[in-house]
C-alpha cells in the first residue's frame, strides 16, 4: 500500500450520538500550536484543566481514590475518512488503526494522565499536560486500573 | 451521597455522531450472560473475534507490529443518565467516572487486549477474551503504546 487511502463512499452515516460532558483547557489555542504528541506536551510543562459541565459533576464522586485517569475526547477538526495516512514520524504510509492520529473514523483521542487535583463541586480536574487544542470536547473520564490497563511488556513498532 | 443519581434533565442532546466500524463476536449472547469484567472473561477462556467492516479494512495495515490493541466499543443497551451507581463489587454508591460501568453518559467501553491473530484482507482480528455481549459494535482500534499507556504503579481503589 503505497499511498494514502480514503474510504469510499464517504463515511457520513450516523450510527449513534455522543454527548460532550466538558472541555479540556490547554495552552494550545489552535491545532497548529499543538505538540506532536503527549510526551512532547509534558516536556512543555504545565498542566491541563478538565472542566466537567455542572450536570455531570455528581459522576466525579470517588474518583479521588485513583492516581491516574483515562480521558476520551473528541477531535472535532480531524478528518474521518483517511484510512491510510503518512504520519510525519513514520517512514511510509500507516493504517489508521496502527497509529494514534486524531484523524480516524471516530475522532476519539485517548490519553492516560496523572491526576494533579480534583474538585468535585467545581468540576475541575487538573491533570498532567495534554496535547490537544484548548477547548477540546471531553466525552469520558475513566479510572485507570493497572491490573487491566497496564501492559509494560507490550511490543510496539516505534 | 447516599443513593443513585440521575442527571436532570435527561441527557438526550446529540452533539456528534459515532460510526460503527465492525462488530465484536464473543460467546456471551445476552447482557445477562456476560462475565462481570474482563478478568473473569479471560478466566472463562477462548478468544474474541473482532470483525472489521470491509470499507475500514485498509486501516488495519501495519497493526501486526503491535502485540496489544486498545478497543473502544459501544454498549448500546446501557443507560446513559446514571451518574452515581451502586456497583455489585462495591460497598456503596460510586460516581460513574470512578468506575468502568458500561452505563455512562457516552456508553463507550475500553479494553486493552493481546492480539492473537490478524488478517488484514478478511478484516478479522482475534484477541484475548472480552466481556461484552456478542455483536457489540466496535468504534475504534488503537495500537497500545506502553510508553504512554502503561502505568504499572498507578494506584486504584480496589
Boltz contact constraints between the chains, C-beta under 6 A:
constraints:
  - contact:
      token1: [A, 1]
      token2: [B, 61]
      max_distance: 6.0
  - contact:
      token1: [A, 5]
      token2: [B, 58]
      max_distance: 6.0
  - contact:
      token1: [A, 7]
      token2: [B, 55]
      max_distance: 6.0
  - contact:
      token1: [A, 11]
      token2: [B, 19]
      max_distance: 6.0
  - contact:
      token1: [A, 14]
      token2: [B, 17]
      max_distance: 6.0
  - contact:
      token1: [A, 15]
      token2: [B, 18]
      max_distance: 6.0
  - contact:
      token1: [A, 15]
      token2: [B, 19]
      max_distance: 6.0
  - contact:
      token1: [A, 15]
      token2: [B, 20]
      max_distance: 6.0
  - contact:
      token1: [A, 16]
      token2: [B, 18]
      max_distance: 6.0
  - contact:
      token1: [A, 16]
      token2: [B, 74]
      max_distance: 6.0
  - contact:
      token1: [A, 17]
      token2: [B, 14]
      max_distance: 6.0
  - contact:
      token1: [A, 17]
      token2: [B, 17]
      max_distance: 6.0
  - contact:
      token1: [A, 18]
      token2: [B, 15]
      max_distance: 6.0
  - contact:
      token1: [A, 18]
      token2: [B, 16]
      max_distance: 6.0
  - contact:
      token1: [A, 18]
      token2: [B, 18]
      max_distance: 6.0
  - contact:
      token1: [A, 18]
      token2: [B, 106]
      max_distance: 6.0
  - contact:
      token1: [A, 19]
      token2: [B, 11]
      max_distance: 6.0
  - contact:
      token1: [A, 19]
      token2: [B, 15]
      max_distance: 6.0
  - contact:
      token1: [A, 19]
      token2: [B, 105]
      max_distance: 6.0
  - contact:
      token1: [A, 20]
      token2: [B, 15]
      max_distance: 6.0
  - contact:
      token1: [A, 21]
      token2: [B, 105]
      max_distance: 6.0
  - contact:
      token1: [A, 38]
      token2: [B, 148]
      max_distance: 6.0
  - contact:
      token1: [A, 55]
      token2: [B, 7]
      max_distance: 6.0
  - contact:
      token1: [A, 58]
      token2: [B, 5]
      max_distance: 6.0
  - contact:
      token1: [A, 58]
      token2: [B, 83]
      max_distance: 6.0
  - contact:
      token1: [A, 58]
      token2: [B, 84]
      max_distance: 6.0
  - contact:
      token1: [A, 59]
      token2: [B, 83]
      max_distance: 6.0
  - contact:
      token1: [A, 59]
      token2: [B, 95]
      max_distance: 6.0
  - contact:
      token1: [A, 59]
      token2: [B, 96]
      max_distance: 6.0
  - contact:
      token1: [A, 59]
      token2: [B, 97]
      max_distance: 6.0
  - contact:
      token1: [A, 60]
      token2: [B, 95]
      max_distance: 6.0
  - contact:
      token1: [A, 60]
      token2: [B, 97]
      max_distance: 6.0
  - contact:
      token1: [A, 61]
      token2: [B, 1]
      max_distance: 6.0
  - contact:
      token1: [A, 61]
      token2: [B, 95]
      max_distance: 6.0
  - contact:
      token1: [A, 62]
      token2: [B, 94]
      max_distance: 6.0
  - contact:
      token1: [A, 62]
      token2: [B, 95]
      max_distance: 6.0
  - contact:
      token1: [A, 62]
      token2: [B, 98]
      max_distance: 6.0
  - contact:
      token1: [A, 63]
      token2: [B, 97]
      max_distance: 6.0
  - contact:
      token1: [A, 63]
      token2: [B, 98]
      max_distance: 6.0
  - contact:
      token1: [A, 65]
      token2: [B, 157]
      max_distance: 6.0
  - contact:
      token1: [A, 66]
      token2: [B, 156]
      max_distance: 6.0
  - contact:
      token1: [A, 67]
      token2: [B, 154]
      max_distance: 6.0
  - contact:
      token1: [A, 67]
      token2: [B, 155]
      max_distance: 6.0
  - contact:
      token1: [A, 68]
      token2: [B, 151]
      max_distance: 6.0
  - contact:
      token1: [A, 68]
      token2: [B, 154]
      max_distance: 6.0
  - contact:
      token1: [A, 74]
      token2: [B, 16]
      max_distance: 6.0
  - contact:
      token1: [A, 83]
      token2: [B, 58]
      max_distance: 6.0
  - contact:
      token1: [A, 83]
      token2: [B, 59]
      max_distance: 6.0
  - contact:
      token1: [A, 84]
      token2: [B, 58]
      max_distance: 6.0
  - contact:
      token1: [A, 94]
      token2: [B, 62]
      max_distance: 6.0
  - contact:
      token1: [A, 95]
      token2: [B, 59]
      max_distance: 6.0
  - contact:
      token1: [A, 95]
      token2: [B, 60]
      max_distance: 6.0
  - contact:
      token1: [A, 95]
      token2: [B, 61]
      max_distance: 6.0
  - contact:
      token1: [A, 95]
      token2: [B, 62]
      max_distance: 6.0
  - contact:
      token1: [A, 96]
      token2: [B, 59]
      max_distance: 6.0
  - contact:
      token1: [A, 97]
      token2: [B, 59]
      max_distance: 6.0
  - contact:
      token1: [A, 97]
      token2: [B, 60]
      max_distance: 6.0
  - contact:
      token1: [A, 97]
      token2: [B, 63]
      max_distance: 6.0
  - contact:
      token1: [A, 97]
      token2: [B, 141]
      max_distance: 6.0
  - contact:
      token1: [A, 98]
      token2: [B, 62]
      max_distance: 6.0
  - contact:
      token1: [A, 98]
      token2: [B, 63]
      max_distance: 6.0
  - contact:
      token1: [A, 98]
      token2: [B, 143]
      max_distance: 6.0
  - contact:
      token1: [A, 105]
      token2: [B, 19]
      max_distance: 6.0
  - contact:
      token1: [A, 105]
      token2: [B, 21]
      max_distance: 6.0
  - contact:
      token1: [A, 106]
      token2: [B, 18]
      max_distance: 6.0
  - contact:
      token1: [A, 106]
      token2: [B, 139]
      max_distance: 6.0
  - contact:
      token1: [A, 106]
      token2: [B, 140]
      max_distance: 6.0
  - contact:
      token1: [A, 108]
      token2: [B, 140]
      max_distance: 6.0
  - contact:
      token1: [A, 112]
      token2: [B, 149]
      max_distance: 6.0
  - contact:
      token1: [A, 139]
      token2: [B, 106]
      max_distance: 6.0
  - contact:
      token1: [A, 140]
      token2: [B, 106]
      max_distance: 6.0
  - contact:
      token1: [A, 140]
      token2: [B, 108]
      max_distance: 6.0
  - contact:
      token1: [A, 141]
      token2: [B, 97]
      max_distance: 6.0
  - contact:
      token1: [A, 143]
      token2: [B, 98]
      max_distance: 6.0
  - contact:
      token1: [A, 144]
      token2: [B, 154]
      max_distance: 6.0
  - contact:
      token1: [A, 145]
      token2: [B, 156]
      max_distance: 6.0
  - contact:
      token1: [A, 146]
      token2: [B, 152]
      max_distance: 6.0
  - contact:
      token1: [A, 146]
      token2: [B, 154]
      max_distance: 6.0
  - contact:
      token1: [A, 148]
      token2: [B, 38]
      max_distance: 6.0
  - contact:
      token1: [A, 149]
      token2: [B, 112]
      max_distance: 6.0
  - contact:
      token1: [A, 150]
      token2: [B, 150]
      max_distance: 6.0
  - contact:
      token1: [A, 150]
      token2: [B, 151]
      max_distance: 6.0
  - contact:
      token1: [A, 150]
      token2: [B, 152]
      max_distance: 6.0
  - contact:
      token1: [A, 151]
      token2: [B, 68]
      max_distance: 6.0
  - contact:
      token1: [A, 151]
      token2: [B, 150]
      max_distance: 6.0
  - contact:
      token1: [A, 152]
      token2: [B, 146]
      max_distance: 6.0
  - contact:
      token1: [A, 152]
      token2: [B, 150]
      max_distance: 6.0
  - contact:
      token1: [A, 152]
      token2: [B, 152]
      max_distance: 6.0
  - contact:
      token1: [A, 154]
      token2: [B, 67]
      max_distance: 6.0
  - contact:
      token1: [A, 154]
      token2: [B, 68]
      max_distance: 6.0
  - contact:
      token1: [A, 154]
      token2: [B, 144]
      max_distance: 6.0
  - contact:
      token1: [A, 154]
      token2: [B, 146]
      max_distance: 6.0
  - contact:
      token1: [A, 155]
      token2: [B, 67]
      max_distance: 6.0
  - contact:
      token1: [A, 156]
      token2: [B, 66]
      max_distance: 6.0
  - contact:
      token1: [A, 156]
      token2: [B, 145]
      max_distance: 6.0
  - contact:
      token1: [A, 157]
      token2: [B, 65]
      max_distance: 6.0
